[in-house]
Amino acid sequence: MAKVKNETGEALDIPEMGRFVLPDQVIEVDDAISHRFTQSANWSPADKAAEAAHKAGEKALGRVATDTTGKGE
């Protein structure tokens, strides 16, 4: 399971999960779908599994995730 964080500042309804997610709340989602969440500005990866899925998804789509660390990763 990967963890993603609601970055919207408001509660979000996630119908496919049957729940509301509060502002700044971190939820667990299946690794296989975590990339769908992190493609939106509404969500950010909140653990290494979600970050890895995000990077893999970006690579698969032919995009390079923005490196803000200065480490070239």
N, C-alpha and C positions, 0 to 999 in steps of 0.2 A: 504494500500500500504506500502511496505517495501522499504527502501533505501539501495542500495549497491554501493560500490565505486570501480572504476577501479584502480587496483593496479599495472598494467603492465608497466607503464611508456611510453606507446604508445597508439595510437588510436586503438580501437577494432571495427570491423564490427559485428553487432548483427542482422543477417538476419531476425530472427523471430520477431524482433521489428522494422525492416526496418530503422535502423539508425546506425550511427557511434557514439562511445562514446570516448571522449577525455581522455588523461591521467589524473588521479586523479579526474575525474568527478564523481559525485554522481548522480545516476538515481533512479527513482522509478519503482519498479516491483511489480506485484501482489504478495501478501503474499503467495499464493499457490505455486508459482514457485521460490520464493527467495532462497530456499534451494539449488536449482540447481545451482544458481550463486555462493553461498558461499562455495560450495564443491570444487571449483577451486581456486588455488592460485592467479588467476587473479582478484578475487573479494573479498571484505571483507564486513561484515555487517556494515552499517553506521547509524543504528538507533535501537531502542529497538525491533521493530517488526521483523527486519531482524535477529537480534541476537537470538530472541526467536525461529524463524523458523529454524535457523541454529542448535540450540541446540536440538529442537524437531526432526529434521531430523537425526542428529547424533544418538540420542537415538533410533529412529525407525530402524536405520541401525545396531544397536547393538554396536555402537562406543561411546566413551566418548570424548566430546570436550575437548581440552586442556585448563586447567585453568591456566592462567598466572597472575591472580589477587592475589593469595594466600589466597583467601577467601573461597575456597572449593565449589564454585558455579558451 
